[in-house]
Amino acid sequence: MLAAVRSATVFGVEGRPVTVEVHVSTGLPAFQIVGLPDEACRESRDRVRAAVLSSGLRWPSCRVTVNLAPSSQRKGGSGLDLAIAIGFLAASGQIAAEALEGMAFVGEVGLDGSLRPVGGVAPMVAAMCPAGHEALRPVVPVASFREAQGVAGDGVRVAYYLREVVDALNAEAPWPEPPEGELFEVEPPAPDLADVRGQALARLALEVAAAGGHHLLLVGPPGSGKTMLAQRMPGLLPPLTRATSLETTMVHSAAGVRLPAGGLVCRPPFRAPHHSSSMVSLVGGGSTALRPGEISVAQGSREVCSLTMRCVIYARLSRKTDTNSLNIVDQVTRCREHARVRGWSVVEVIEDMGESAFDRTDVDARPGYGRLLELVRAGGLEVVLAWRPDRLWRDPIEAAVFLRDCHRHGVLLVSSVTEGDRDPANPGDEMVATIVAAVGRYESAAKSARLRAKARQLAELGEVGGGGSRPFGFEPDRRTIRESEAAVLREAAQRVLDGATLAGVVRWLTDSGVEPVAASGWSSTIVKRILLAPRTAGLREHQGRVVGRAVWPAIIDPEIRVQLVTVLTDPARTKNHGGHSHYLLTGGIARCGVCGRALIARPRGDGARCYVCPPAGDVNFRPAGCGKIRRLAHLVDQEVIARLQVVLAEVDPLDVDDAGDQAALAERAAVAEISRLEQQLTELARDHYVAGLITRPEYFAARDPIANRVTMLRTGLTPRRRRPQPPVAVSEIFDGGDVDAQRAVLADWIDAVVVLPAVRGLNRFDPTRIEVRWRQ
């Protein structure tokens, strides 16, 4: 069965209505309370069960579930005990459900079934019986009658024991009579100012302040009578009006302050907090339950308690993939909930995504933290809130400077959801904050050192390390070769060694339908990076240096990689600015006969392809040329190809083969020597220095001669050119239409094609104005 009972809890000085839903069903005996109860509220199950049995009522063996609605709001205290007990008895059939109509219940139950008063009855009754609501009769312990009567009037019902409530609801006995007495009972007289001897000026100041409603500050050494005079101020003030008395009573009730015998506070309150009182005890708050502080209790008005402190939230993640921290959304959400519970007003939320707080050398590296410093130094903030202190800083010096800035510019609290509040004005809190920051810095440094050591160890063993997407040419395990992609890499490497440009390889890859792994399309940069990657040659790289052989097989032979490095890092390789694949002589082959600048490819207005010397006003090309050369590209190409074929017809193919073989043999020998020396350097570092067999000076003494030899061999290598082809093969290349292959042949035989200015008045192509400079 199901029963619903009305009750309330206290939040600050406000009461919040709560509906206690109790469900009793068959099953294993259990008693569960849900709906965000605190520990005191959760312990109600033990108090209620003992109270029901002590009252001579039945507790059947059943499963009991209690829900405190609304479930999204936290509930605290023991004031819901009576409502839970009545709900259980109604759900188990021991009280008629219709008897609960128009009733509300507040109070704590004892193990013997007695009803005990709780703090905050006045605001709870006010929440259950708002103005204009249908008549509700609150049921409270006898000790809380005067407090509830001041809010709900004569409709309040009282009881001493739980059994009396059950009998009255079942119409088996009348409701107990409330205690007699006036609501506005005369309180004992306050200390009289007439008792003070001397202090004429202080007494006059006290009287003037009381008469005019002014503030008064008493300053003097201990024992001069400041507290004695202040205690007599309420005796000079008139009694509180009913409205003010009711409001003051609700504040005192929520704060747990003992109320007068009449139930209502009729005299202006006086509070004397100790000089060592904390900030929270003065202004209110609390980590588990929000309570008014001494200022609110002395003022006697909910307006003071409702004054909110302005708060700024700061959230940060070191990395976007940081799994050790809450993500930005969760940090902000929990900080907002914490601020709402504490009654703070969030004026701004500041986020730093992907920024580390470990290095404090440059605040601009964290733009959000820089913005936070601006707000603090501008003033007007009371609270800085973060999820954890290490979200703000991980350096003790930075923490100390931040707290001092907060103290200097009026920030009252530097708070975190997990660690609580830090008072910038308290040296002890500053010490704790700097210690926590130092611990955070140590943890970050230690973690970084462990990760670096692990990465170095994996690299020395040749094992797979790191994350991210799989490399091109390998399976997701990063060890197994994917043959379909490996064949593409080998073909791309051979094309580069045969003289093809990276742009030509990109076009070939795009036309073949092969897709890169982590990019939307191929580019020269991607192709170059993959071809030069040590991984592709079966080598293990660490921090930009090859440290040895890898556990995975090589796609490209290491000797071929050395050749690729020589070709692709050659400074003489130029980028064809503005050229297209169908222009043969771009890339520095065709040059201006006037100024000597390389000609660029640019179509004419009718679309005809032309070689042009860029004029001085062309901002797309630097340096500019003279602008005096413009020739149709196909006519120049035909003339150059015809002259090349004439020259090749006179060349002995055997001489070409012998020269190419000798150059290839010398190049292969140098590449093999470089590969052997690099392997020797790796073994020296891994097997001797890392193993501790030699010292650091001994290692450098042995390494330098080998490294110098490698540098000398690399300097002696020239970018490998394709061996000159015999005339028949050249004809096939120029008939095939592959412009990259044709341009590679031209580079083997021709140093430059100089285009001279046209003869004035001659409106046809003049082959004599084309000068071919042959390689020696």
DRENTI-235633 format. One line per 10 residues: their letters; for each residue x, y, z of C-alpha. Coordinates in steps of 0.05 Angstrom, whole numbers, plus 32768, in hexadecimal, padded with zeros to 4 digits. Layout:
<atoms>
A) X Y Z ~ ...
</atoms>
This chain:
<atoms>
MLAAVRSATV) 8000 8000 8000 ~ 8014 8048 7FF7 ~ 800A 8085 8024 ~ 801F 80CE 801C ~ 802A 80FD 8058 ~ 803A 8147 8058 ~ 8076 8162 807D ~ 80AF 8194 8073 ~ 80FA 81A0 807D ~ 8124 81DE 8089
FGVEGRPVTV) 8153 81FC 8055 ~ 8176 8239 8072 ~ 813E 8260 8093 ~ 810A 8248 8061 ~ 80DD 820C 8068 ~ 80D4 81DD 802E ~ 8096 81B1 8027 ~ 80A5 8166 8023 ~ 8075 812E 8010 ~ 8087 80ED 8034
EVHVSTGLPA) 8071 80B2 8009 ~ 8072 806E 802B ~ 8069 802D 8005 ~ 805F 7FEB 8029 ~ 8065 7FAB 8000 ~ 8073 7F62 8007 ~ 80BA 7F48 8001 ~ 80F9 7F43 802A ~ 80F3 7F70 8068 ~ 8116 7FB2 805B
FQIVGLPDEA) 810F 7FFC 806A ~ 812C 802D 8038 ~ 8128 8079 8035 ~ 8136 809C 7FF3 ~ 8130 80E4 7FDB ~ 8174 8101 7FF0 ~ 816F 80FA 803C ~ 81AB 810C 8067 ~ 81C7 80DE 809C ~ 8199 80F6 80D4
CRESRDRVRA) 815D 80EE 80A7 ~ 8174 80A9 808F ~ 8178 8091 80D7 ~ 812D 809D 80DE ~ 8120 8055 80C9 ~ 813D 803B 810B ~ 811B 806F 8136 ~ 80D7 8066 8114 ~ 80D8 801A 8119 ~ 80E9 801C 8163
AVLSSGLRWP) 80B4 8052 8170 ~ 807D 802B 814C ~ 808C 7FEB 8173 ~ 8092 8011 81B5 ~ 804D 8030 81A8 ~ 802C 7FEB 81A5 ~ 8022 7FEE 815A ~ 8032 7FB9 8126 ~ 8070 7FB7 80FA ~ 8062 7F81 80C7
SCRVTVNLAP) 809A 7F5C 80A3 ~ 8098 7F82 8062 ~ 80C0 7FAD 8034 ~ 80B9 7FF8 8044 ~ 80D0 802E 8013 ~ 80CC 8078 8027 ~ 80D4 80AE 7FF2 ~ 80DE 80F7 8007 ~ 80C2 8121 7FCE ~ 80DA 814B 7FAB
SSQRKGGSGL) 8114 811A 7FA3 ~ 8143 814E 7F84 ~ 8149 8176 7FC5 ~ 8172 8161 8001 ~ 814E 8154 8042 ~ 816E 8158 8086 ~ 815F 8151 80D0 ~ 8130 8125 80F8 ~ 80F1 814F 80ED ~ 80D5 811C 80BC
DLAIAIGFLA) 80D3 80E3 80EF ~ 808A 80ED 8101 ~ 8073 80F3 80B9 ~ 8098 80B2 80A6 ~ 8079 808D 80E1 ~ 8032 80A5 80D0 ~ 803D 8094 8087 ~ 8054 804D 8098 ~ 8018 8042 80C6 ~ 7FE8 805B 8090
ASGQIAAEAL) 8009 8030 805A ~ 8006 7FF2 8086 ~ 7FBC 7FFE 8095 ~ 7FC1 8013 80DE ~ 7FA8 805A 80CF ~ 7F70 806B 809F ~ 7F8B 8090 8062 ~ 7F52 80C3 8063 ~ 7F66 80D7 80A9 ~ 7FA5 80F7 808C
EGMAFVGEVG) 7F80 8129 8061 ~ 7F90 8170 8075 ~ 7FC6 815A 80A7 ~ 8011 8168 80A8 ~ 8045 814A 80D8 ~ 8087 8164 80F3 ~ 80B0 8148 812D ~ 80E4 8116 8144 ~ 80CF 80D3 8163 ~ 80F4 80B2 819C
LDGSLRPVGG) 8100 8068 81A3 ~ 80C9 8067 81D9 ~ 8097 8087 81A9 ~ 809B 80CD 81C7 ~ 809B 810B 819A ~ 80D5 813B 81A1 ~ 80DD 8183 8187 ~ 810A 8194 814D ~ 8129 81D5 8135 ~ 8108 81FC 80FF
VAPMVAAMCP) 80BF 81EB 810F ~ 80A8 8232 8100 ~ 80C3 8235 80B8 ~ 80AC 81ED 80AC ~ 8065 81FC 80C3 ~ 8066 823C 8098 ~ 807A 8212 805C ~ 8043 81DF 8069 ~ 800D 8214 8077 ~ 801B 824E 8047
AGHEALRPVV) 7FEC 8289 8045 ~ 7FAF 827B 801B ~ 7FB8 822F 801D ~ 7F7E 8202 8031 ~ 7F7B 81F5 807B ~ 7FB2 81C5 8091 ~ 7FB9 81AE 80D8 ~ 8003 81A4 80EB ~ 8012 8170 8120 ~ 804F 8180 814A
PVASFREAQG) 806E 816A 818C ~ 8052 818E 81C9 ~ 8094 81B3 81D4 ~ 808E 81D3 818F ~ 8045 81EA 8197 ~ 8052 8234 81A6 ~ 8083 8239 816C ~ 8052 8219 813B ~ 8017 8240 8158 ~ 8039 8281 8147
VAGDGVRVAY) 8038 826E 80FE ~ 7FF9 8243 80F4 ~ 7FCC 825D 812C ~ 7F9C 8231 8152 ~ 7F9B 81FA 811E ~ 7FD8 81D8 813B ~ 7FD1 8192 8158 ~ 8001 8178 818C ~ 8013 8134 81AB ~ 8043 8118 81DD
YLREVVDALN) 8048 80D2 81BF ~ 8040 80B1 817B ~ 8008 8085 8196 ~ 7FDF 80C4 81A7 ~ 7FE5 80DB 815E ~ 7FCE 8096 8145 ~ 7F93 8093 8174 ~ 7F7D 80D9 8162 ~ 7F81 80CB 8117 ~ 7F59 808B 8120
AEAPWPEPPE) 7F25 80B2 8149 ~ 7F33 8085 8185 ~ 7F47 80BF 81B2 ~ 7F46 810B 81AF ~ 7F83 8135 819F ~ 7FAB 8148 81DD ~ 7FA0 818E 81F7 ~ 7FD7 81C0 81E7 ~ 7FFB 81E1 8222 ~ 7FDC 821F 823E
GELFEVEPPA) 7FFE 8263 823A ~ 8001 82A2 8212 ~ 8024 82A4 81D0 ~ 8045 82E7 81E1 ~ 805C 82D6 8227 ~ 8083 830B 824D ~ 80CD 82FB 824A ~ 80FB 8308 8285 ~ 8112 8351 8285 ~ 8150 8361 825D
PDLADVRGQA) 818D 837F 8280 ~ 817F 83C8 8290 ~ 81AB 8401 827B ~ 819F 8420 82C0 ~ 81CD 83EA 82DD ~ 8209 840A 82BA ~ 8232 8439 82E5 ~ 8258 8470 82C1 ~ 8265 8469 8275 ~ 823C 84A8 8269
LARLALEVAA) 8252 84B0 8220 ~ 8249 8467 8210 ~ 8203 8467 822F ~ 81F1 84A4 8206 ~ 820A 8484 81C6 ~ 81E1 8445 81D7 ~ 81A1 846E 81E2 ~ 81AB 8497 81A2 ~ 81B6 8458 8179 ~ 8178 8436 8196
AGGHHLLLVG) 814C 8473 818C ~ 8162 8481 8144 ~ 816E 843A 812D ~ 81B8 8447 811F ~ 81F2 8417 811C ~ 8221 8419 8157 ~ 826A 8404 815C ~ 828A 83FB 81A1 ~ 82D6 83FB 81A3 ~ 8301 83F3 81E1
PPGSGKTMLA) 8330 83C5 8208 ~ 8316 8386 8229 ~ 82EF 8393 8269 ~ 82DA 83DA 8256 ~ 8290 83C8 8254 ~ 8281 83BE 820A ~ 825B 837D 8212 ~ 8237 8396 8250 ~ 821D 83D3 822A ~ 8209 83AA 81ED
QRMPGLLPPL) 81E1 8379 8217 ~ 81B5 83B2 822E ~ 81A4 83CA 81E8 ~ 8166 839C 81E1 ~ 8149 83BB 8221 ~ 8148 83FF 81FE ~ 8123 83E5 81C0 ~ 80D8 83DA 81BA ~ 80BB 8394 81B6 ~ 80B7 8374 8171
TRATSLETTM) 8077 8378 8149 ~ 8052 8338 813B ~ 806C 8332 80F3 ~ 80B4 8340 8108 ~ 80AD 8312 8144 ~ 8094 82D9 8117 ~ 80CD 82E4 80E5 ~ 8101 82E7 811D ~ 80E5 82A8 813C ~ 80EB 8283 80F9
VHSAAGVRLP) 8134 8297 80F3 ~ 8144 8282 813B ~ 811E 8241 8131 ~ 8145 8231 80F2 ~ 8187 8242 8115 ~ 8176 8214 814F ~ 8176 824D 8182 ~ 814C 8240 81C0 ~ 810A 8265 81BC ~ 80E6 8289 81F6
AGGLVCRPPF) 80B1 8264 821E ~ 8079 8286 81F6 ~ 8094 826B 81B4 ~ 809F 82AE 8193 ~ 80DA 82DD 8199 ~ 80BC 831F 81B1 ~ 80FA 8345 81C3 ~ 8131 835C 8193 ~ 8166 8325 8196 ~ 81AC 832E 81B0
RAPHHSSSMV) 81E7 8302 819B ~ 822F 8303 81B4 ~ 8259 82D5 8188 ~ 82A0 82C6 819E ~ 82D9 82EA 817C ~ 82F3 82A7 8160 ~ 82B1 8297 813C ~ 82BA 827D 80F5 ~ 82A0 829F 80B7 ~ 826A 826B 80AD
SLVGGGSTAL) 8250 8272 80F5 ~ 824A 82BD 80EA ~ 822B 82C3 80A5 ~ 820A 827E 80A2 ~ 8212 8242 8075 ~ 822D 81FD 8081 ~ 8246 81C2 8059 ~ 820D 8191 8067 ~ 81D2 81BE 807B ~ 81C9 8209 806E
RPGEISVAQG) 81BD 822E 80B0 ~ 81B9 8278 80C1 ~ 81F4 8297 80E4 ~ 81FB 82C6 8120 ~ 81F0 8304 80F5 ~ 81AD 82EA 80DD ~ 8198 82D4 8122 ~ 81AA 8318 8140 ~ 8186 833D 8108 ~ 8149 8311 8110
SREVCSLTMR) 8136 8318 80C7 ~ 8138 82E8 808D ~ 814F 8320 8060 ~ 8195 831D 807D ~ 8198 82D1 8074 ~ 817F 82D8 802C ~ 81B8 8306 8019 ~ 81E2 82DD 7FEA ~ 822C 82E0 7FDF ~ 8243 82E9 7F97
CVIYARLSRK) 8269 82AD 7F7F ~ 8293 829C 7F41 ~ 829D 8254 7F2C ~ 82DE 823C 7F0D ~ 82E4 81F9 7EEA ~ 8321 81DC 7EC7 ~ 8338 819D 7EA3 ~ 8382 8190 7E96 ~ 8372 8166 7E58 ~ 8333 815A 7E32
TDTNSLNIVD) 833E 810F 7E3C ~ 834D 8116 7E86 ~ 8328 80DB 7EA6 ~ 833F 80EB 7EED ~ 8315 812B 7EF2 ~ 82CC 8139 7EE9 ~ 82BF 8158 7EA6 ~ 82B0 81A2 7EA1 ~ 8264 8199 7EA0 ~ 8263 816F 7EDF
QVTRCREHAR) 8292 819E 7F03 ~ 8266 81DA 7EF4 ~ 8226 81B5 7F05 ~ 823F 819E 7F49 ~ 825C 81E3 7F58 ~ 8219 8203 7F47 ~ 81F4 81D2 7F75 ~ 8226 81E1 7FAC ~ 821C 822C 7FA3 ~ 81D0 8223 7FA3
VRGWSVVEVI) 81D2 81FC 7FE4 ~ 81FF 8231 8004 ~ 81D2 8269 7FEB ~ 8208 8289 7FBF ~ 81F8 82AF 7F80 ~ 8222 8298 7F44 ~ 8236 82D5 7F1C ~ 8264 82B3 7EEA ~ 827E 826E 7ED6 ~ 82C6 826B 7EBC
EDMGESAFDR) 82E2 822E 7E98 ~ 8328 8219 7E82 ~ 8326 81DE 7E52 ~ 8367 81B8 7E44 ~ 8392 81E6 7E70 ~ 83C2 81CD 7EA6 ~ 83CC 81F0 7EE8 ~ 840F 81CE 7EF4 ~ 843A 8204 7ED3 ~ 842D 8248 7EF2
TDVDARPGYG) 8462 826E 7EC8 ~ 842D 828D 7E9B ~ 83E7 829E 7EB3 ~ 83D2 82AC 7E6B ~ 83D8 8262 7E5E ~ 8396 825C 7E85 ~ 8369 8293 7E6A ~ 8331 827F 7E99 ~ 835E 8285 7ED6 ~ 8375 82C9 7EBD
RLLELVRAGG) 832C 82DE 7EB9 ~ 8321 82C5 7F00 ~ 835B 82F0 7F19 ~ 833C 832D 7EF7 ~ 82FA 8322 7F1A ~ 831B 8319 7F5E ~ 8346 8357 7F57 ~ 830B 8380 7F3D ~ 82E6 8373 7F7F ~ 829C 8364 7F8A
LEVVLAWRPD) 82A4 8319 7F95 ~ 829B 82F3 7FD6 ~ 82A7 82AB 7FC1 ~ 82D4 8285 7F90 ~ 82BA 823E 7F86 ~ 82DB 8202 7F63 ~ 82D0 81B7 7F63 ~ 8313 81A9 7F84 ~ 834D 81D6 7F9A ~ 837B 81B9 7F65
RLWRDPIEAA) 834C 81D4 7F2F ~ 8363 8219 7F45 ~ 83AD 8210 7F50 ~ 83E3 81DA 7F56 ~ 841A 8207 7F71 ~ 8421 821F 7FB8 ~ 843B 8264 7FA4 ~ 8401 826F 7F75 ~ 83D0 8259 7FAB ~ 83ED 8289 7FDE
VFLRDCHRHG) 83EC 82C3 7FAD ~ 83A4 82B4 7F98 ~ 838C 82B1 7FE1 ~ 83AF 82F3 7FF1 ~ 838E 8314 7FB5 ~ 834B 82FA 7FCD ~ 8357 8316 8013 ~ 836E 8359 7FF7 ~ 8331 8361 7FCA ~ 82FA 8349 7FF9
VLLVSSVTEG) 82EE 8300 7FE6 ~ 82D4 82DD 8024 ~ 82DA 8294 8010 ~ 8302 8269 7FDF ~ 82D7 822B 7FDF ~ 82D8 81E6 7FBF ~ 82A1 81B2 7FBC ~ 82CE 817A 7FD5 ~ 82FC 819D 8007 ~ 82D0 81D4 8026
DRDPANPGDE) 82DF 821E 8031 ~ 8320 8244 8037 ~ 8320 8289 8058 ~ 8353 82B5 8034 ~ 835B 82DE 8073 ~ 836D 82A2 809D ~ 83B8 8290 809E ~ 83A7 8249 80B0 ~ 837B 8241 8073 ~ 83B2 825F 8048
MVATIVAAVG) 83E3 822D 8063 ~ 83B4 81F2 8055 ~ 83A6 820C 800E ~ 83F0 8211 7FFE ~ 83FD 81CB 801A ~ 83C4 81AF 7FEF ~ 83E0 81D3 7FB2 ~ 8426 81B8 7FC0 ~ 840A 8172 7FC5 ~ 83E5 817C 7F83
RYESAAKSAR) 8425 8194 7F62 ~ 844B 8158 7F7C ~ 8416 8128 7F64 ~ 8417 8147 7F1E ~ 8463 8145 7F1B ~ 8466 80FE 7F34 ~ 8431 80E7 7F03 ~ 8455 8109 7EC9 ~ 8497 80E8 7EDE ~ 8476 80A4 7EE0
LRAKARQLAE) 8457 80AD 7E9C ~ 8499 80C5 7E7D ~ 84BE 808A 7E9B ~ 848A 805A 7E81 ~ 848C 8079 7E3B ~ 84D8 8076 7E3A ~ 84D8 802D 7E51 ~ 84A6 8019 7E1A ~ 84CF 803E 7DE6 ~ 8510 801C 7DFB
LGEVGGGGSR) 84EE 7FD8 7DF6 ~ 84D1 7FEB 7DB2 ~ 848A 7FE0 7DCC ~ 844B 8005 7DB6 ~ 843C 8044 7DDE ~ 840C 807F 7DDE ~ 83C5 8084 7DC6 ~ 839D 80A4 7D8F ~ 8387 8087 7D4E ~ 83AB 804C 7D2C
PFGFEPDRRT) 83E6 805D 7CFF ~ 83DB 8057 7CB4 ~ 83F3 8013 7C9C ~ 83E7 7FEF 7CDE ~ 83AC 7FCD 7D00 ~ 838D 7FEB 7D40 ~ 83BE 7FC2 7D6A ~ 83F6 7FED 7D4C ~ 8420 7FAE 7D40 ~ 8400 7F89 7D06
IRESEAAVLR) 840B 7FA4 7CC0 ~ 83CD 7FB2 7C96 ~ 83E6 7F9A 7C53 ~ 83B6 7FC3 7C28 ~ 83D0 8004 7C46 ~ 8418 7FEC 7C4B ~ 8419 7FE0 7BFF ~ 8401 8028 7BF6 ~ 8439 8043 7C22 ~ 846E 801B 7BFC
EAAQRVLDGA) 8454 8034 7BB9 ~ 8452 807C 7BD3 ~ 849A 8076 7BEC ~ 84B1 805C 7BA8 ~ 848E 8094 7B84 ~ 84B2 80C8 7BAF ~ 84F5 80A6 7BA3 ~ 84E5 80A5 7B58 ~ 84DE 80F1 7B58 ~ 8493 80FA 7B64
TLAGVVRWLT) 847E 8137 7B8C ~ 8456 8131 7BCC ~ 841C 8154 7BAA ~ 841E 811F 7B73 ~ 841D 80E7 7BA7 ~ 83E2 810A 7BC9 ~ 83BC 810B 7B87 ~ 83CD 80C2 7B7B ~ 83B4 80AE 7BC1 ~ 8375 80D6 7BB8
DSGVEPVAAS) 8366 80B8 7B74 ~ 8373 8072 7B8D ~ 833C 807A 7BC2 ~ 836A 806C 7BFE ~ 8355 8093 7C3C ~ 8383 80AB 7C75 ~ 8375 8095 7CBC ~ 836A 80D5 7CE4 ~ 835F 810A 7CAE ~ 8329 811B 7C7D
GWSSTIVKRI) 8358 8118 7C41 ~ 83A0 8112 7C2B ~ 83D1 814B 7C2C ~ 841C 8153 7C1F ~ 8428 815B 7C6A ~ 8404 811A 7C7B ~ 8428 80F3 7C45 ~ 846C 810E 7C5A ~ 8460 8100 7CA4 ~ 844B 80B8 7C97
LLAPRTAGLR) 8486 80A9 7C68 ~ 84B9 80C7 7C98 ~ 849B 80A8 7CD7 ~ 84CD 8078 7CF8 ~ 8492 804A 7D08 ~ 8488 803C 7CBE ~ 84D0 8022 7CBA ~ 84C8 7FF6 7CF8 ~ 84ED 8026 7D25 ~ 84D8 803E 7D6A
EHQGRVVGRA) 84D9 8089 7D76 ~ 84D9 80AD 7DB9 ~ 84D8 80F9 7DC1 ~ 84EA 8104 7D79 ~ 8526 80D3 7D7A ~ 852B 808C 7D60 ~ 853E 805F 7D9A ~ 8540 801B 7D78 ~ 851A 7FE6 7D53 ~ 84D0 7FDD 7D61
VWPAIIDPEI) 84AB 7F9D 7D70 ~ 8480 7FA6 7D31 ~ 849A 7F97 7CEA ~ 84AF 7FCD 7CBA ~ 8483 7FE2 7C7F ~ 84BC 8009 7C5E ~ 8504 7FF2 7C63 ~ 852E 801E 7C91 ~ 8560 802B 7C59 ~ 8527 8044 7C2C
RVQLVTVLTD) 8511 8071 7C65 ~ 8557 8090 7C67 ~ 854F 809F 7C1D ~ 850B 80BD 7C28 ~ 8526 80E9 7C5F ~ 855D 8101 7C30 ~ 852B 8110 7BF8 ~ 84F3 8130 7C20 ~ 8520 815B 7C4C ~ 8549 8176 7C12
PARTKNHGGH) 8548 81C3 7C16 ~ 8549 81C5 7BCA ~ 8503 81AA 7BC7 ~ 84D4 81E4 7BB8 ~ 848A 81EA 7BBD ~ 8465 81F8 7B7D ~ 843E 8237 7B90 ~ 83FF 823B 7B67 ~ 8412 8203 7B37 ~ 83E4 81CB 7B20
SHYLLTGGIA) 83F2 8183 7B0C ~ 83EB 8191 7AC2 ~ 8424 81C4 7AC0 ~ 8466 81A1 7AAE ~ 849B 81D6 7AB9 ~ 8485 81F3 7AFC ~ 84AB 81E7 7B3C ~ 84E7 8211 7B27 ~ 84F6 81F0 7AE3 ~ 84DA 8229 7AB8
RCGVCGRALI) 84FC 826C 7AC7 ~ 84F4 82B3 7AAF ~ 8528 82C9 7A7C ~ 8526 8311 7A95 ~ 8527 830F 7AE1 ~ 8538 82C5 7AED ~ 84FB 82B7 7B19 ~ 84D8 8274 7B15 ~ 849A 8278 7AE9 ~ 8456 8268 7B07
ARPRGDGARC) 841A 8245 7AE9 ~ 83DF 8271 7ADA ~ 83A7 8269 7AA6 ~ 8395 829F 7A75 ~ 8350 82BF 7A73 ~ 8337 828B 7A41 ~ 8352 8252 7A6D ~ 8391 8245 7A44 ~ 83CC 822D 7A70 ~ 8406 825E 7A75
YVCPPAGDVN) 844A 8266 7A96 ~ 844D 82AC 7AB5 ~ 8481 82D6 7AD9 ~ 8459 82F5 7B13 ~ 8456 8341 7B11 ~ 846A 836D 7B4C ~ 8421 837A 7B60 ~ 8410 8330 7B6A ~ 840B 8327 7BB5 ~ 8404 82DB 7BB0
FRPAGCGKIR) 844C 82D1 7B9B ~ 848B 82E9 7BBE ~ 84BC 82FD 7BA4 ~ 849A 831C 7B68 ~ 84B6 8319 7B22 ~ 84B9 8349 7AE8 ~ 8476 8336 7ACB ~ 8492 8335 7A83 ~ 848B 82EB 7A72 ~ 844A 82C7 7A5E
RLAHLVDQEV) 844D 8288 7A32 ~ 841B 8253 7A21 ~ 842E 8216 7A4A ~ 841F 81E0 7A17 ~ 844C 8200 79E2 ~ 8486 8207 7A13 ~ 847C 81BF 7A2C ~ 847B 81A2 79E6 ~ 84BC 81C7 79D3 ~ 84E1 81B0 7A12
IARLQVVLAE) 84CA 8167 7A0A ~ 84DF 8167 79C1 ~ 8524 8181 79D2 ~ 852B 814D 7A0A ~ 851A 8114 79DB ~ 854F 812C 79A9 ~ 8584 812D 79DF ~ 8571 80E9 79FA ~ 8575 80CB 79B5 ~ 85BF 80DA 79B5
VDPLDVDDAG) 85CD 80BC 79FB ~ 85EA 8077 7A02 ~ 85BC 804F 7A32 ~ 85F7 8027 7A4C ~ 861A 8065 7A64 ~ 85DB 807A 7A87 ~ 85D3 8037 7AAA ~ 861C 8035 7AC1 ~ 8619 807B 7ADF ~ 85D7 806C 7B01
DQAALAERAA) 85EF 802A 7B1E ~ 862E 804A 7B3B ~ 8606 8082 7B5C ~ 85D3 8050 7B77 ~ 860A 8023 7B94 ~ 862B 805E 7BB7 ~ 85E9 8076 7BD2 ~ 85D5 8031 7BEC ~ 8617 802A 7C0F ~ 860F 806D 7C33
VAEISRLEQQ) 85C8 805C 7C47 ~ 85DD 8018 7C63 ~ 8615 8039 7C8A ~ 85E5 806C 7CA8 ~ 85B4 8035 7CBC ~ 85EC 800D 7CDD ~ 8606 8049 7D04 ~ 85C1 805D 7D1D ~ 85B6 8016 7D36 ~ 85FA 801B 7D59
LTELARDHYV) 85E4 805C 7D7B ~ 85A4 803B 7D93 ~ 85C8 7FFF 7DB1 ~ 85FA 802D 7DD3 ~ 85C3 8055 7DF5 ~ 8596 8019 7E07 ~ 85C7 7FE3 7E19 ~ 85FD 800C 7E3A ~ 85E7 8051 7E52 ~ 859F 803F 7E67
AGLITRPEYF) 85B8 7FFE 7E86 ~ 85E9 8027 7EB0 ~ 8629 8006 7E94 ~ 8647 804A 7E7F ~ 8642 8090 7E9B ~ 8624 80CC 7E79 ~ 8668 80E9 7E63 ~ 867E 80A5 7E49 ~ 863D 80A0 7E22 ~ 8646 80E3 7E00
AARDPIANRV) 868F 80D4 7DF2 ~ 867B 8094 7DCD ~ 863E 80B2 7DAC ~ 865B 80F1 7D8D ~ 868A 80D0 7D5A ~ 8652 80A3 7D41 ~ 8620 80DC 7D3C ~ 8653 8108 7D17 ~ 865E 80CF 7CE5 ~ 8613 80C9 7CD9
TMLRTGLTPR) 860D 8114 7CCE ~ 8646 8113 7C9B ~ 8627 80DA 7C74 ~ 85E3 80FC 7C73 ~ 8604 813C 7C5A ~ 8625 8116 7C22 ~ 85E4 80F8 7C0A ~ 85BF 811E 7BD4 ~ 8576 8116 7BC5 ~ 8570 80D6 7B9D
RRRPQPPVAV) 855D 80E3 7B54 ~ 853F 80B1 7B26 ~ 8572 8091 7AF8 ~ 856D 80B0 7AB1 ~ 8542 8085 7A84 ~ 8552 8071 7A3C ~ 852D 8095 7A04 ~ 84F8 805F 79FA ~ 84E4 8060 7A44 ~ 84E2 80AD 7A43
SEIFDGGDVD) 84B2 80AC 7A09 ~ 8483 807D 7A2F ~ 8486 80AC 7A6B ~ 8473 80EA 7A43 ~ 843C 80C4 7A1F ~ 841D 80AC 7A61 ~ 8407 80F0 7A7A ~ 8424 80EA 7AC1 ~ 843E 8131 7ACB ~ 8464 8120 7B0C
AQRAVLADWI) 848B 80E9 7AE7 ~ 8497 8117 7AAC ~ 84B0 814F 7AD9 ~ 84DF 811C 7AFC ~ 84FE 810A 7AB9 ~ 8508 8153 7AA8 ~ 852B 815E 7AEB ~ 855B 8126 7ADA ~ 8572 8146 7A99 ~ 8560 8190 7A9C
DAVVVLPAVR) 8578 81C4 7ACD ~ 8549 81FC 7AB7 ~ 851E 8214 7A7D ~ 8529 825E 7A71 ~ 84EF 8282 7A4D ~ 8507 82C1 7A2A ~ 84DA 82FD 7A1A ~ 84B4 82FA 79D8 ~ 84CB 8324 799D ~ 84A1 8362 7995
GLNRFDPTRI) 8472 835B 795A ~ 8477 830F 7955 ~ 8433 82F2 7964 ~ 8446 82A8 7962 ~ 846D 8278 798E ~ 84B8 827E 7982 ~ 84DF 8240 7998 ~ 851F 8268 7997 ~ 8506 828F 79D4 ~ 850A 824D 79FD
EVRWRQ) 854E 823D 7A1B ~ 855A 81F8 7A3A ~ 8594 81F2 7A6C ~ 85AA 81A9 7A70 ~ 85C7 8188 7AAE ~ 8612 8179 7AA9
</atoms>
